[in-house]
């Protein structure tokens, strides 16, 4: 459902939501990012993609 896009230093650059190809910034003020964090808190793991 999600992919975590990371840079060479393992920093999260963005989250990609696969259902609609949305790119979500790693910003705790962002509603979509908070939904992603809740999804992870429920025990899910995103695929990690190195850029």
Helices and strands as residue ranges (DSSP letters): E 2-6, E 12-17, E 22-24, H 31-41, E 47-50
